[in-house]
Amino acid sequence: MGTGWKVATSATLHCLTGCAIGEVLGMVLGTAIGLPAWGTVALSVALAFFFGYALTLRGVLKAGIGFGAAVKLALAADTVSILVMEIVDNAVMVVVPGAMDAGLGSVLFWGALAFSLVVAFVLTVPVNRWLIARGKGHAVVHHVHHH
């Protein structure tokens, strides 16, 4: 695996962590409060963006960058990643028959959610690699992230 793929994979995993927290939380909350499918999806997407950015921000702020600059970096680094991930994620949840209505106690709900995150991850890595190769996406925070 070349460095490009390593960076892209770790960047995607990093983003996926935030996305997954938001996505799962949104699906759980939406389903629990009985929101319609579109409401649950909207909530999931909003939370996924929030947590996705929050995790990147945490990393960037630790590197001692000012908050304003850190927010710009996080937005530049994560927007495409999260967008791709959320589109795939929610498309899978909506496409899998009964997944959205299965309820939190069901294997179908969690299975579809886990599957959607795996598919999203697999599809987002090449997107991130392409962006990083062009000095965009996670490349903008990469020099900051060297621990």
CORGINOR-V869733 format. One record per pair of residues at least 24 apart in sequence whose C-alpha atoms are under 10 Angstrom apart, sorted by the first residue. I is the first residue (numbers start at 0). GAP is how many residues later the second one is. D is the distance in whole Angstrom. If there is no record, write none. Layout:
# CORGINOR-V869733
<<I,GAP,D> <I,GAP,D>>
This chain:
# CORGINOR-V869733
<<2,126,10> <3,122,10> <3,124,9> <3,125,6> <3,126,9> <3,128,7> <3,129,7> <3,135,10> <4,120,8> <4,121,8> <4,123,9> <4,124,6> <4,125,9> <4,127,9> <4,128,10> <5,119,10> <5,123,9> <6,118,9> <6,121,9> <6,122,8> <6,125,8> <6,131,8> <6,132,9> <6,135,8> <7,116,9> <7,117,6> <7,118,7> <7,119,8> <7,120,5> <7,121,5> <7,122,8> <7,123,9> <7,124,7> <7,125,9> <7,129,10> <7,130,8> <7,131,9> <8,112,9> <8,113,9> <8,115,9> <8,116,6> <8,117,9> <8,119,8> <8,120,8> <9,115,9> <9,118,10> <9,128,10> <10,45,10> <10,66,9> <10,67,9> <10,70,9> <10,113,10> <10,114,8> <10,117,7> <10,118,9> <10,121,10> <10,126,9> <10,127,6> <10,128,9> <10,130,10> <10,131,9> <10,134,10> <11,66,9> <11,69,7> <11,70,9> <11,73,9> <11,108,10> <11,109,7> <11,110,9> <11,111,10> <11,112,7> <11,113,6> <11,114,9> <11,115,9> <11,116,7> <11,117,9> <11,126,9> <12,108,7> <12,111,10> <12,112,9> <13,38,8> <13,41,8> <13,42,8> <13,64,10> <14,33,9> <14,34,9> <14,36,9> <14,37,6> <14,38,8> <14,39,10> <14,40,8> <14,41,8> <14,62,9> <14,63,7> <14,64,10> <14,66,7> <14,67,7> <14,70,9> <14,106,9> <14,109,10> <14,123,10> <15,32,9> <15,35,10> <15,36,7> <15,65,9> <15,66,8> <15,69,8> <15,70,10> <15,101,8> <15,102,9> <15,104,8> <15,105,7> <15,108,9> <16,31,9> <16,34,8> <16,35,7> <16,38,8> <16,100,10> <17,29,9> <17,30,6> <17,31,8> <17,32,8> <17,33,5> <17,34,4> <17,35,7> <17,36,8> <17,37,6> <17,38,9> <17,64,9> <18,25,9> <18,26,8> <18,27,10> <18,28,8> <18,29,4> <18,30,7> <18,31,8> <18,32,6> <18,33,5> <18,34,9> <18,36,10> <18,62,9> <18,63,7> <18,64,10> <18,66,8> <18,67,8> <18,70,10> <18,98,9> <19,24,9> <19,27,9> <19,28,7> <19,29,10> <19,31,9> <19,32,8> <19,65,9> <19,66,9> <19,69,9> <19,93,9> <19,94,9> <19,96,10> <19,97,7> <20,26,8> <20,27,7> <20,28,10> <20,29,10> <20,30,7> <20,31,8> <21,24,8> <21,25,4> <21,26,4> <21,27,7> <21,28,7> <21,29,6> <21,30,8> <22,24,7> <22,25,5> <22,26,9> <22,28,9> <22,62,10> <22,63,8> <22,66,8> <22,67,9> <22,90,9> <22,94,9> <23,24,9> <23,86,9> <23,89,8> <23,90,9> <23,93,10> <26,63,10> <26,66,9> <26,73,8> <26,76,10> <26,77,9> <26,82,9> <26,83,10> <26,86,9> <27,75,9> <27,76,7> <27,81,10> <27,82,10> <28,75,10> <29,70,10> <30,69,8> <30,70,8> <30,71,9> <30,72,7> <30,73,7> <31,71,8> <31,72,8> <33,67,10> <33,69,10> <35,64,9> <35,65,9> <36,53,10> <36,56,10> <36,57,8> <36,63,6> <36,64,8> <37,52,10> <37,56,9> <37,62,10> <39,50,10> <39,60,9> <40,45,9> <40,46,10> <40,48,9> <40,49,6> <40,50,9> <40,52,9> <40,53,9> <40,59,9> <41,48,9> <43,42,8> <43,45,10> <43,46,8> <44,37,9> <44,38,9> <44,40,10> <44,41,6> <44,42,9> <44,44,9> <44,45,8> <45,40,10> <47,34,7> <47,35,9> <47,37,9> <47,38,8> <48,26,10> <48,29,9> <48,30,8> <48,32,10> <48,33,6> <48,34,8> <48,37,9> <49,32,10> <51,26,7> <51,27,9> <51,29,9> <51,30,7> <52,24,9> <52,25,7> <52,26,8> <52,29,9> <55,82,10> <55,85,9> <55,89,9> <56,84,10> <58,82,9> <58,85,8> <58,86,7> <58,88,10> <59,81,7> <59,82,10> <59,84,7> <59,85,7> <60,83,9> <61,82,9> <61,83,9> <62,81,6> <62,82,7> <62,83,9> <62,84,9> <63,80,9> <64,79,9> <69,71,9> <71,68,10> <72,64,9> <72,65,9> <72,66,10> <72,67,7> <72,68,6> <72,71,10> <73,63,9> <73,64,9> <73,66,9> <73,67,8> <74,62,9> <74,63,10> <75,60,8> <75,61,6> <75,62,8> <75,63,9> <75,64,7> <75,65,9> <76,51,9> <76,54,9> <76,55,9> <76,59,7> <76,60,4> <76,61,4> <76,62,7> <76,63,6> <76,64,7> <76,65,9> <77,50,9> <77,58,10> <77,59,6> <77,60,7> <77,62,10> <77,63,10> <78,58,8> <78,59,10> <79,44,9> <79,47,8> <79,48,8> <79,51,9> <79,56,10> <79,57,7> <79,58,10> <80,39,10> <80,40,9> <80,42,10> <80,43,6> <80,44,9> <80,46,7> <80,47,7> <80,50,9> <80,56,8> <80,57,9> <81,38,9> <81,42,9> <82,41,9> <83,36,7> <83,37,9> <83,39,8> <83,40,6> <83,43,8> <83,44,10> <84,31,9> <84,32,8> <84,33,10> <84,34,9> <84,35,5> <84,36,7> <84,37,9> <84,38,8> <84,39,6> <84,40,10> <85,30,9> <85,31,9> <85,34,8> <86,29,10> <86,33,8> <87,28,7> <87,29,8> <87,30,10> <87,31,7> <87,32,5> <87,33,9> <87,35,8> <87,36,9> <88,24,7> <88,25,9> <88,26,8> <88,27,5> <88,28,6> <88,29,9> <88,30,7> <88,31,6> <88,32,9> <89,26,7> <89,27,9> <89,30,9> <90,25,8> <90,29,10> <91,24,5> <91,25,9> <91,27,8> <91,28,9> <92,24,10>>
